[in-house]
Amino acid sequence: MTLVATQADHEAIPASIFRAYDIRGIAELQLSKDSVRLIGQAIGSEALDQNIATLLIGYDGRLSSPSLSIALIEGIRSSGCNVVSLGLIPTPLLYFAT
């Protein structure tokens, strides 16, 4: 298993969760709240580098989605980026919102 380097006080994030067009992993095993928060920081930093100041966040109906969404939002906001949380939302509607 290849690991992505992180700060020393954080757990390693498995590289296998990063796919061509998304991030997929098992909640609380490969995608902990801490790792999702770090991913949020990276996404927010990349958005700001591209002059995107606000991101829209939505999630699906899985039981882990609300808590992972909160961790993602915390990470994005810690980068200085704004977040609009759309909550539980179908993917096509999220695409329409953007």
Residue pairs with C-beta under 8 A, 6 or more apart in sequence:
1 14
1 15
1 16
2 14
2 15
2 16
3 12
3 13
3 14
3 15
4 12
4 13
4 14
4 15
4 18
5 12
6 12
6 13
6 35
6 38
7 38
10 34
10 35
10 38
11 32
11 34
11 35
13 35
13 38
13 39
14 25
14 30
16 25
16 30
17 23
17 24
17 25
17 30
17 31
23 31
23 39
25 31
27 62
27 64
27 68
28 64
31 64
31 68
33 67
33 68
33 70
33 71
34 71
36 68
36 71
36 72
36 75
37 71
37 72
37 74
37 75
37 78
38 75
39 72
39 75
40 71
40 72
40 73
40 74
40 75
40 76
40 77
40 78
40 79
41 75
41 76
41 78
41 79
42 75
42 79
43 55
43 72
43 75
43 76
43 79
43 81
44 55
44 75
44 76
44 77
44 78
44 79
44 80
44 81
45 79
45 81
47 53
47 55
47 76
47 79
47 81
48 79
48 80
48 81
52 81
53 81
53 82
54 81
54 82
54 83
54 84
55 76
55 81
55 82
55 83
55 84
56 83
56 84
56 86
56 94
56 97
56 98
57 69
57 72
57 73
57 76
57 83
57 84
57 85
57 86
58 85
58 86
58 87
58 88
58 89
58 91
58 93
58 94
58 97
59 65
59 66
59 68
59 69
59 87
59 88
59 89
60 88
60 91
61 88
65 88
69 85
73 83
73 85
76 83
77 83
86 93
86 94
86 97
89 97
